[in-house]
């Protein structure tokens, strides 16, 4: 079973800036969201023995994972895996939503804009690394995973067998956990932060 969480709110989320593979620190709300996710996971996983926690190496995800682990009692040490990092948006990282809208091709559909950045990752490249990670997971493993908005969408879509367009429009809350088990993806909401 996999429990998947997105990192808590960051300064750039608040400012509506695209982060990609760049980083931004968690806000106070983001830290509170991480604690709420840890509280929810404590109820879902009352005995974390036999569980592993894996996180993207980007600071916002790693910091969220550390807060979750501490909230769960501190027995899990987050392992880092670069395959879980957020999609690189190349030279568009750090741009505000308005700045990005002014630069992207006008005829590019919304979900595809993430993969049009100069120097950024392609959808196929991201799909390959996340597929590789998912294939490396033994079905008997119990994992808590901390990742990102877009890479988390793609991972859930891969797990659920969704087509590209559907996976790119999945919700990306920062106050929910997704249970990936038996070919199903179920959203479990946290208490509000």
N, CA, C and O of each residue as an XYZ file, in Angstrom:
772
protein
N       0.839     -1.174      0.000
C       0.000      0.000      0.000
C       0.881      1.233      0.000
O       1.960      1.243      0.592
N       0.409      2.269     -0.668
C       1.125      3.546     -0.710
C       0.179      4.635     -0.219
O      -0.963      4.730     -0.669
N       0.667      5.453      0.706
C      -0.006      6.695      1.065
C       0.823      7.817      0.469
O       2.007      7.955      0.778
N       0.204      8.616     -0.382
C       0.895      9.678     -1.108
C       0.436     11.035     -0.614
O      -0.762     11.299     -0.520
N       1.397     11.899     -0.297
C       1.103     13.264      0.140
C       1.865     14.245     -0.743
O       2.956     13.948     -1.230
N       1.277     15.407     -0.938
C       1.972     16.519     -1.582
C       2.581     17.364     -0.469
O       2.040     17.424      0.635
N       3.699     18.013     -0.754
C       4.310     18.915      0.228
C       3.325     20.000      0.639
O       2.371     20.291     -0.082
N       3.565     20.594      1.803
C       2.733     21.696      2.278
C       2.985     22.967      1.479
O       3.908     23.043      0.668
N       2.142     23.959      1.730
C       2.238     25.229      1.011
C       3.623     25.854      1.163
O       4.217     25.826      2.241
N       4.123     26.416      0.070
C       5.417     27.100      0.082
C       5.217     28.594     -0.177
O       4.129     29.039     -0.541
N       6.290     29.349      0.019
C       6.259     30.788     -0.276
C       5.886     31.025     -1.741
O       5.121     31.940     -2.046
N       6.424     30.207     -2.643
C       6.113     30.385     -4.067
C       4.692     29.936     -4.387
O       4.068     30.515     -5.277
N       4.153     28.925     -3.699
C       2.736     28.594     -3.886
C       1.883     29.814     -3.537
O       0.960     30.177     -4.266
N       2.212     30.430     -2.415
C       1.457     31.588     -1.940
C       1.543     32.743     -2.942
O       0.555     33.441     -3.171
N       2.707     32.941     -3.530
C       2.915     34.021     -4.503
C       2.495     33.622     -5.914
O       2.614     34.417     -6.847
N       2.001     32.384     -6.073
C       1.574     31.855     -7.376
C       2.730     31.871     -8.382
O       2.597     32.341     -9.512
N       3.870     31.336     -7.923
C       5.047     31.186     -8.786
C       5.277     29.710     -9.039
O       5.065     28.877     -8.158
N       5.710     29.393    -10.244
C       5.982     28.005    -10.604
C       7.332     27.599    -10.052
O       8.333     28.283    -10.267
N       7.357     26.475     -9.335
C       8.573     26.027     -8.668
C       9.365     25.034     -9.506
O      10.578     25.178     -9.663
N       8.687     24.029    -10.043
C       9.397     23.001    -10.784
C      10.472     22.377     -9.914
O      10.213     22.010     -8.768
N      11.680     22.255    -10.454
C      12.793     21.652     -9.722
C      13.511     22.662     -8.841
O      14.444     22.300     -8.124
N      13.093     23.926     -8.882
C      13.627     24.925     -7.953
C      12.922     24.740     -6.622
O      12.018     23.913     -6.502
N      13.332     25.505     -5.626
C      12.740     25.282     -4.321
C      12.317     26.575     -3.670
O      12.766     27.659     -4.041
N      11.452     26.442     -2.701
C      10.927     27.547     -1.916
C      10.557     26.971     -0.552
O      10.054     25.850     -0.476
N      10.796     27.711      0.518
C      10.510     27.160      1.852
C       9.014     27.043      2.139
O       8.192     27.750      1.556
N       8.691     26.141      3.045
C       7.317     25.997      3.504
C       6.900     27.239      4.281
O       7.690     27.812      5.031
N       5.658     27.642      4.092
C       5.088     28.713      4.910
C       4.669     28.119      6.263
O       4.752     26.909      6.474
N       4.221     28.986      7.166
C       3.686     28.478      8.437
C       2.491     27.571      8.168
O       2.341     26.529      8.806
N       1.633     27.971      7.213
C       0.502     27.126      6.854
C       0.993     25.794      6.297
O       0.436     24.745      6.621
N       2.032     25.826      5.462
C       2.584     24.590      4.893
C       3.093     23.644      5.970
O       2.918     22.429      5.871
N       3.721     24.201      6.998
C       4.189     23.371      8.111
C       3.008     22.803      8.888
O       3.046     21.650      9.317
N       1.956     23.605      9.072
C       0.754     23.121      9.755
C       0.078     22.026      8.922
O      -0.418     21.044      9.474
N       0.059     22.196      7.592
C      -0.515     21.162      6.728
C       0.257     19.852      6.875
O      -0.340     18.777      6.923
N       1.579     19.946      6.946
C       2.406     18.743      7.114
C       2.074     18.053      8.444
O       1.988     16.827      8.501
N       1.890     18.837      9.504
C       1.522     18.241     10.798
C       0.152     17.553     10.711
O      -0.041     16.472     11.269
N      -0.794     18.185     10.010
C      -2.127     17.575      9.849
C      -2.027     16.272      9.057
O      -2.707     15.296      9.374
N      -1.187     16.258      8.038
C      -0.996     15.013      7.282
C      -0.372     13.952      8.177
O      -0.745     12.781      8.104
N       0.578     14.354      9.023
C       1.170     13.408      9.968
C       0.152     12.871     10.953
O       0.173     11.685     11.281
N      -0.743     13.734     11.432
C      -1.797     13.289     12.350
C      -2.726     12.290     11.663
O      -3.082     11.266     12.246
N      -3.114     12.587     10.428
C      -3.973     11.670      9.684
C      -3.258     10.340      9.456
O      -3.842      9.273      9.643
N      -2.003     10.412      9.054
C      -1.247      9.172      8.823
C      -1.050      8.380     10.111
O      -0.979      7.152     10.073
N      -0.962      9.062     11.247
C      -0.868      8.346     12.530
C      -2.112      7.517     12.786
O      -2.043      6.435     13.369
N      -3.256      8.036     12.344
C      -4.501      7.271     12.505
C      -4.583      6.137     11.478
O      -5.070      5.049     11.783
N      -4.102      6.403     10.261
C      -4.152      5.392      9.199
C      -3.100      4.299      9.399
O      -3.303      3.148      9.012
N      -1.973      4.678     10.010
C      -0.851      3.761     10.231
C      -0.490      3.829     11.718
O       0.521      4.432     12.076
N      -1.304      3.219     12.589
C      -1.036      3.336     14.020
C       0.276      2.690     14.450
O       0.864      3.094     15.453
N       0.739      1.692     13.702
C       2.027      1.057     13.988
C       2.896      1.156     12.731
O       2.743      0.352     11.811
N       3.814      2.144     12.684
C       4.613      2.326     11.471
C       5.728      1.290     11.273
O       6.492      1.383     10.312
N       5.826      0.314     12.166
C       6.788     -0.773     11.948
C       6.435     -1.480     10.652
O       5.269     -1.798     10.421
N       7.410     -1.727      9.816
C       7.143     -2.364      8.525
C       6.804     -1.369      7.426
O       6.558     -1.766      6.287
N       6.788     -0.080      7.756
C       6.533      0.965      6.772
C       7.835      1.708      6.471
O       8.732      1.789      7.311
N       7.917      2.245      5.260
C       9.035      3.119      4.869
C       8.444      4.446      4.409
O       7.320      4.503      3.910
N       9.215      5.503      4.585
C       8.840      6.809      4.062
C       9.859      7.195      3.009
O      11.066      7.142      3.243
N       9.355      7.585      1.841
C      10.207      7.982      0.729
C       9.748      9.356      0.274
O       8.548      9.613      0.172
N      10.707     10.247     -0.002
C      10.369     11.612     -0.398
C      11.225     12.076     -1.558
O      12.327     11.579     -1.788
N      10.693     13.033     -2.272
C      11.477     13.758     -3.259
C      12.624     14.445     -2.516
O      12.455     14.844     -1.364
N      13.792     14.591     -3.160
C      14.898     15.266     -2.491
C      14.770     16.791     -2.458
O      15.571     17.458     -1.803
N      13.776     17.351     -3.154
C      13.609     18.803     -3.117
C      13.210     19.230     -1.705
O      12.423     18.552     -1.045
N      13.749     20.339     -1.254
C      13.604     20.778      0.134
C      12.190     20.817      0.651
O      11.942     20.408      1.785
N      11.237     21.305     -0.158
C       9.857     21.433      0.321
C       9.234     20.081      0.616
O       8.476     19.947      1.577
N       9.542     19.072     -0.200
C       9.006     17.726      0.042
C       9.741     17.055      1.199
O       9.122     16.412      2.047
N      11.064     17.207      1.230
C      11.852     16.602      2.304
C      11.459     17.201      3.658
O      11.334     16.477      4.646
N      11.265     18.531      3.702
C      10.874     19.185      4.953
C       9.493     18.687      5.393
O       9.279     18.400      6.571
N       8.562     18.587      4.444
C       7.230     18.056      4.759
C       7.342     16.637      5.308
O       6.686     16.299      6.293
N       8.165     15.812      4.677
C       8.337     14.422      5.129
C       8.891     14.374      6.550
O       8.446     13.564      7.363
N       9.859     15.237      6.852
C      10.428     15.255      8.209
C       9.370     15.652      9.248
O       9.322     15.081     10.338
N       8.524     16.632      8.905
C       7.463     17.040      9.832
C       6.463     15.900     10.016
O       6.050     15.609     11.138
N       6.077     15.260      8.920
C       5.152     14.121      9.011
C       5.748     13.025      9.894
O       5.076     12.492     10.777
N       7.012     12.698      9.647
C       7.669     11.634     10.422
C       7.711     11.991     11.903
O       7.433     11.150     12.758
N       8.057     13.234     12.204
C       8.111     13.667     13.608
C       6.721     13.600     14.241
O       6.582     13.158     15.382
N       5.697     14.033     13.512
C       4.332     13.998     14.030
C       3.873     12.565     14.271
O       3.073     12.304     15.168
N       4.386     11.639     13.464
C       4.024     10.223     13.616
C       4.840      9.527     14.698
O       4.699      8.318     14.881
N       5.683     10.248     15.414
C       6.437      9.650     16.508
C       7.922      9.544     16.262
O       8.661      9.116     17.149
N       8.373      9.915     15.104
C       9.805      9.970     14.816
C      10.477      8.651     14.529
O      11.706      8.589     14.509
N       9.714      7.580     14.304
C      10.352      6.284     14.043
C      10.697      6.076     12.572
O      11.507      5.207     12.249
N      10.097      6.857     11.675
C      10.397      6.731     10.246
C      11.416      7.791      9.843
O      11.277      8.961     10.198
N      12.423      7.385      9.113
C      13.415      8.330      8.590
C      13.187      8.444      7.084
O      13.331      7.453      6.368
N      12.836      9.627      6.592
C      12.565      9.753      5.166
C      13.783      9.406      4.312
O      14.876      9.936      4.509
N      13.563      8.502      3.360
C      14.568      8.184      2.339
C      14.286      9.096      1.155
O      13.127      9.413      0.884
N      15.329      9.524      0.445
C      15.151     10.428     -0.685
C      15.336      9.669     -1.998
O      16.226      8.829     -2.125
N      14.479      9.981     -2.970
C      14.562      9.346     -4.287
C      14.322     10.412     -5.349
O      13.232     10.979     -5.429
N      15.337     10.686     -6.162
C      15.274     11.740     -7.173
C      14.195     11.492     -8.221
O      13.745     12.437     -8.868
N      13.771     10.251     -8.401
C      12.726      9.964     -9.385
C      11.389     10.587     -8.991
O      10.496     10.720     -9.828
N      11.247     10.968     -7.723
C       9.992     11.541     -7.232
C       9.979     13.068     -7.260
O       9.012     13.687     -6.815
N      11.038     13.675     -7.774
C      11.129     15.138     -7.816
C      10.048     15.726     -8.715
O       9.465     15.040     -9.555
N       9.802     17.007     -8.514
C       8.818     17.698     -9.336
C       9.346     17.864    -10.758
O      10.553     17.825    -11.000
N       8.431     18.047    -11.675
C       8.755     18.265    -13.083
C       9.575     19.541    -13.208
O       9.187     20.586    -12.686
N      10.697     19.459    -13.891
C      11.517     20.647    -14.133
C      10.846     21.496    -15.196
O      10.472     21.002    -16.260
N      10.698     22.781    -14.896
C      10.110     23.714    -15.852
C      11.171     24.634    -16.449
O      10.855     25.714    -16.948
N      12.432     24.200    -16.397
C      13.501     24.931    -17.059
C      13.515     26.412    -16.737
O      13.459     26.810    -15.573
N      13.590     27.227    -17.784
C      13.716     28.673    -17.597
C      12.435     29.334    -17.109
O      12.440     30.530    -16.819
N      11.339     28.588    -17.010
C      10.092     29.157    -16.512
C       9.963     29.050    -14.996
O       9.016     29.588    -14.422
N      10.892     28.370    -14.341
C      10.811     28.249    -12.889
C      10.984     29.617    -12.240
O      11.861     30.393    -12.621
N      10.147     29.897    -11.266
C      10.181     31.166    -10.563
C       9.257     32.212    -11.161
O       9.029     33.257    -10.551
N       8.721     31.945    -12.346
C       7.803     32.896    -12.963
C       6.450     32.858    -12.265
O       6.014     31.814    -11.779
N       5.796     34.009    -12.225
C       4.431     34.047    -11.700
C       3.492     33.474    -12.755
O       3.868     33.298    -13.914
N       2.281     33.191    -12.337
C       1.272     32.685    -13.260
C       1.094     33.651    -14.427
O       1.029     33.218    -15.578
N       1.013     34.953    -14.151
C       0.835     35.944    -15.217
C       2.041     35.981    -16.153
O       1.874     36.063    -17.370
N       3.251     35.920    -15.600
C       4.454     35.922    -16.442
C       4.496     34.693    -17.335
O       4.863     34.783    -18.507
N       4.120     33.546    -16.782
C       4.108     32.320    -17.578
C       3.059     32.398    -18.686
O       3.322     31.996    -19.819
N       1.885     32.908    -18.365
C       0.832     33.023    -19.373
C       1.292     33.896    -20.538
O       0.925     33.638    -21.685
N       2.089     34.923    -20.259
C       2.577     35.813    -21.315
C       3.636     35.134    -22.198
O       3.852     35.559    -23.333
N       4.291     34.094    -21.694
C       5.380     33.444    -22.439
C       4.983     32.164    -23.154
O       5.595     31.800    -24.159
N       3.974     31.482    -22.653
C       3.647     30.196    -23.256
C       2.892     30.405    -24.561
O       2.200     31.410    -24.722
N       3.019     29.465    -25.494
C       2.280     29.580    -26.757
C       0.774     29.632    -26.499
O       0.244     28.851    -25.708
N       0.094     30.555    -27.169
C      -1.332     30.793    -26.935
C      -2.188     29.565    -27.237
O      -3.239     29.380    -26.623
N      -1.754     28.732    -28.167
C      -2.576     27.585    -28.553
C      -2.269     26.327    -27.748
O      -2.754     25.244    -28.074
N      -1.475     26.467    -26.713
C      -1.090     25.314    -25.901
C      -2.140     25.060    -24.826
O      -2.385     25.941    -24.002
N      -2.768     23.888    -24.807
C      -3.779     23.607    -23.783
C      -3.182     23.687    -22.380
O      -1.992     23.440    -22.183
N      -4.025     24.038    -21.410
C      -3.589     24.233    -20.018
C      -2.687     23.123    -19.495
O      -1.575     23.419    -19.055
N      -3.110     21.853    -19.520
C      -2.249     20.858    -18.870
C      -0.898     20.671    -19.551
O       0.056     20.208    -18.926
N      -0.817     21.024    -20.816
C       0.429     20.805    -21.546
C       1.466     21.895    -21.302
O       2.631     21.734    -21.662
N       1.051     23.000    -20.695
C       1.987     24.116    -20.550
C       3.187     23.768    -19.685
O       4.243     24.389    -19.801
N       3.028     22.787    -18.827
C       4.130     22.399    -17.947
C       5.307     21.811    -18.720
O       6.432     21.800    -18.221
N       5.058     21.327    -19.918
C       6.092     20.605    -20.667
C       6.598     21.383    -21.883
O       7.226     20.802    -22.768
N       6.330     22.686    -21.936
C       6.739     23.510    -23.072
C       7.868     24.467    -22.729
O       8.284     25.261    -23.573
N       8.369     24.402    -21.503
C       9.377     25.356    -21.054
C      10.739     25.074    -21.682
O      11.162     23.920    -21.754
N      11.425     26.122    -22.137
C      12.801     25.934    -22.620
C      13.672     25.346    -21.510
O      13.748     25.900    -20.414
N      14.321     24.234    -21.798
C      15.190     23.581    -20.826
C      14.455     22.734    -19.812
O      15.082     22.193    -18.901
N      13.136     22.600    -19.941
C      12.352     21.813    -19.000
C      12.235     20.364    -19.428
O      12.713     19.970    -20.492
N      11.593     19.583    -18.584
C      11.398     18.156    -18.862
C      10.219     17.929    -19.797
O       9.269     18.712    -19.831
N      10.299     16.861    -20.539
C       9.184     16.442    -21.378
C       8.248     15.553    -20.560
O       8.650     14.967    -19.555
N       7.012     15.466    -21.002
C       6.068     14.569    -20.355
C       6.596     13.141    -20.386
O       6.510     12.416    -19.395
N       7.149     12.738    -21.542
C       7.655     11.372    -21.700
C       8.795     11.078    -20.723
O       8.884      9.978    -20.179
N       9.665     12.069    -20.504
C      10.759     11.884    -19.552
C      10.265     11.716    -18.131
O      10.745     10.852    -17.396
N       9.301     12.545    -17.742
C       8.735     12.455    -16.392
C       7.997     11.128    -16.228
O       8.129     10.450    -15.209
N       7.222     10.775    -17.244
C       6.479      9.519    -17.209
C       7.433      8.333    -17.043
O       7.142      7.394    -16.303
N       8.569      8.384    -17.734
C       9.543      7.285    -17.655
C      10.127      7.166    -16.246
O      10.227      6.059    -15.717
N      10.514      8.292    -15.627
C      11.134      8.183    -14.299
C      10.131      7.777    -13.238
O      10.466      7.018    -12.328
N       8.889      8.277    -13.342
C       7.875      7.878    -12.361
C       7.422      6.440    -12.584
O       7.125      5.730    -11.623
N       7.367      6.004    -13.843
C       7.047      4.597    -14.140
C       8.123      3.684    -13.570
O       7.830      2.619    -13.027
N       9.386      4.123    -13.703
C      10.507      3.352    -13.170
C      10.382      3.224    -11.648
O      10.596      2.147    -11.092
N      10.035      4.331    -10.979
C       9.873      4.260     -9.528
C       8.736      3.308     -9.162
O       8.889      2.452     -8.291
N       7.603      3.465     -9.829
C       6.445      2.634     -9.509
C       6.737      1.159     -9.756
O       6.297      0.301     -8.991
N       7.477      0.859    -10.821
C       7.829     -0.532    -11.118
C       8.777     -1.113    -10.069
O       8.833     -2.329     -9.890
N       9.520     -0.249     -9.375
C      10.469     -0.731     -8.366
C       9.792     -1.063     -7.036
O      10.424     -1.633     -6.147
N       8.522     -0.715     -6.893
C       7.807     -0.939     -5.640
C       7.213     -2.344     -5.635
O       6.435     -2.712     -6.515
N       7.590     -3.101     -4.647
C       7.031     -4.437     -4.434
C       5.626     -4.265     -3.857
O       5.426     -3.474     -2.936
N       4.669     -4.990     -4.385
C       3.277     -4.840     -3.938
C       3.081     -5.153     -2.460
O       2.055     -4.786     -1.888
N       4.032     -5.816     -1.838
C       3.907     -6.126     -0.412
C       4.474     -5.011      0.465
O       4.327     -5.051      1.686
N       5.122     -4.016     -0.148
C       5.701     -2.916      0.619
C       4.619     -1.955      1.072
O       3.626     -1.741      0.378
N       4.825     -1.386      2.234
C       3.960     -0.323      2.741
C       4.785      0.957      2.764
O       5.794      1.051      3.463
N       4.339      1.939      1.986
C       5.120      3.163      1.812
C       4.302      4.406      2.100
O       3.117      4.477      1.774
N       4.944      5.374      2.711
C       4.425      6.732      2.803
C       5.316      7.545      1.887
O       6.537      7.564      2.044
N       4.706      8.207      0.942
C       5.427      8.911     -0.109
C       5.093     10.394     -0.034
O       3.924     10.764      0.075
N       6.123     11.253     -0.094
C       5.907     12.700     -0.115
C       6.512     13.237     -1.408
O       7.713     13.124     -1.653
N       5.647     13.822     -2.218
C       6.077     14.283     -3.530
C       5.523     15.684     -3.801
O       5.508     16.536     -2.913
N       5.075     15.907     -5.019
C       4.716     17.246     -5.486
C       3.377     17.228     -6.201
O       2.749     16.179     -6.349
N       2.951     18.401     -6.641
C       1.679     18.519     -7.328
C       1.630     17.790     -8.651
O       0.842     16.859     -8.820
N       2.466     18.202     -9.592
C       2.411     17.623    -10.930
C       2.946     16.195    -10.966
O       2.331     15.323    -11.579
N       4.074     15.948    -10.323
C       4.589     14.569    -10.326
C       3.637     13.640     -9.569
O       3.513     12.467     -9.922
N       2.966     14.149     -8.533
C       1.973     13.358     -7.822
C       0.759     13.054     -8.688
O       0.203     11.957     -8.618
N       0.344     14.018     -9.505
C      -0.748     13.773    -10.450
C      -0.390     12.631    -11.391
O      -1.170     11.702    -11.599
N       0.804     12.726    -11.950
C       1.230     11.720    -12.933
C       1.368     10.359    -12.266
O       0.978      9.345    -12.845
N       1.913     10.324    -11.067
C       2.056      9.056    -10.345
C       0.689      8.429    -10.064
O       0.506      7.229    -10.270
N      -0.266      9.228     -9.598
C      -1.622      8.705     -9.365
C      -2.251      8.239    -10.668
O      -2.922      7.207    -10.710
N      -2.030      9.010    -11.737
C      -2.572      8.619    -13.034
C      -1.991      7.319    -13.537
O      -2.712      6.474    -14.069
N      -0.682      7.152    -13.372
C      -0.036      5.896    -13.758
C      -0.615      4.730    -12.969
O      -0.962      3.693    -13.534
N      -0.713      4.915    -11.656
C      -1.219      3.849    -10.797
C      -2.657      3.482    -11.174
O      -3.018      2.305    -11.206
N      -3.468      4.498    -11.459
C      -4.866      4.262    -11.775
C      -5.137      3.958    -13.241
O      -6.285      3.732    -13.622
N      -4.085      3.950    -14.074
C      -4.253      3.640    -15.486
C      -4.996      4.712    -16.263
O      -5.719      4.398    -17.208
N      -4.830      5.977    -15.880
C      -5.534      7.071    -16.541
C      -4.812      7.525    -17.809
O      -3.591      7.397    -17.903
N      -5.550      8.051    -18.777
C      -4.903      8.648    -19.948
C      -4.239      9.974    -19.567
O      -4.545     10.561    -18.529
N      -3.339     10.426    -20.414
C      -2.539     11.624    -20.162
C      -3.390     12.833    -19.756
O      -3.115     13.453    -18.729
N      -4.393     13.171    -20.524
C      -5.193     14.365    -20.234
C      -5.866     14.273    -18.870
O      -5.923     15.262    -18.139
N      -6.372     13.100    -18.524
C      -7.042     12.932    -17.231
C      -6.054     13.068    -16.077
O      -6.365     13.709    -15.072
N      -4.869     12.474    -16.208
C      -3.918     12.555    -15.096
C      -3.428     13.980    -14.882
O      -3.162     14.374    -13.747
N      -3.305     14.761    -15.958
C      -2.783     16.119    -15.826
C      -3.791     17.103    -15.244
O      -3.436     18.242    -14.941
N      -5.028     16.685    -15.086
C      -6.042     17.577    -14.520
C      -6.548     17.091    -13.157
O      -7.541     17.609    -12.647
N      -5.880     16.111    -12.573
C      -6.258     15.639    -11.236
C      -6.049     16.756    -10.213
O      -5.188     17.613    -10.412
N      -6.815     16.762     -9.130
C      -6.620     17.779     -8.093
C      -5.275     17.588     -7.381
O      -4.727     16.487     -7.341
N      -4.759     18.688     -6.823
C      -3.463     18.633     -6.134
C      -3.527     19.344     -4.770
O      -2.787     20.299     -4.537
N      -4.404     18.884     -3.878
C      -4.511     19.542     -2.570
C      -3.245     19.348     -1.733
O      -2.501     18.381     -1.895
N      -3.040     20.297     -0.843
C      -1.914     20.195      0.083
C      -2.385     19.829      1.486
O      -1.665     20.009      2.468
N      -3.603     19.313      1.557
C      -4.161     18.922      2.852
C      -4.940     17.616      2.717
O      -6.016     17.453      3.292
N      -4.372     16.692      1.945
C      -5.016     15.390      1.745
C      -3.934     14.336      1.556
O      -2.786     14.641      1.232
N      -4.330     13.110      1.765
C      -3.482     11.944      1.537
C      -4.201     11.089      0.500
O      -5.428     10.990      0.513
N      -3.445     10.479     -0.386
C      -4.032      9.540     -1.345
C      -3.585      8.132     -0.999
O      -2.398      7.874     -0.802
N      -4.561      7.215     -0.926
C      -4.258      5.802     -0.711
C      -4.251      5.118     -2.071
O      -5.250      5.137     -2.790
N      -3.118      4.514     -2.417
C      -2.973      3.755     -3.650
C      -2.895      2.291     -3.248
O      -1.886      1.834     -2.711
N      -3.968      1.566     -3.513
C      -4.021      0.152     -3.127
C      -5.008     -0.570     -4.037
O      -6.056     -0.028     -4.388
N      -4.665     -1.785     -4.409
C      -5.546     -2.640     -5.205
C      -5.996     -1.959     -6.494
O      -7.139     -2.128     -6.920
N      -5.103     -1.188     -7.116
C      -5.418     -0.525     -8.374
C      -6.334      0.673     -8.241
O      -6.753      1.236     -9.252
N      -6.656      1.076     -7.027
C      -7.560      2.207     -6.780
C      -6.797      3.351     -6.111
O      -5.854      3.128     -5.351
N      -7.221      4.562     -6.405
C      -6.661      5.759     -5.767
C      -7.811      6.452     -5.042
O      -8.808      6.830     -5.657
N      -7.659      6.614     -3.714
C      -8.704      7.207     -2.892
C      -8.135      8.411     -2.146
O      -7.090      8.305     -1.503
N      -8.814      9.554     -2.227
C      -8.403     10.750     -1.507
C      -8.977     10.713     -0.097
O     -10.161     10.441      0.101
N      -8.106     10.997      0.893
C      -8.519     11.072      2.297
C      -8.125     12.463      2.789
O      -6.938     12.780      2.863
N      -9.100     13.287      3.124
C      -8.835     14.657      3.520
C      -8.360     14.749      4.956
O      -8.783     13.977      5.817
N      -7.482     15.696      5.202
C      -6.987     15.988      6.546
C      -7.924     16.976      7.219
O      -8.755     17.610      6.569
N      -7.777     17.096      8.532
C      -8.451     18.176      9.237
C      -7.854     19.487      8.742
O      -6.663     19.525      8.433
N      -8.636     20.566      8.655
C      -8.106     21.845      8.170
C      -6.981     22.359      9.061
O      -7.012     22.203     10.282
N      -6.002     22.966      8.432
C      -4.862     23.550      9.177
C      -5.180     24.982      9.543
O      -4.361     25.655     10.169
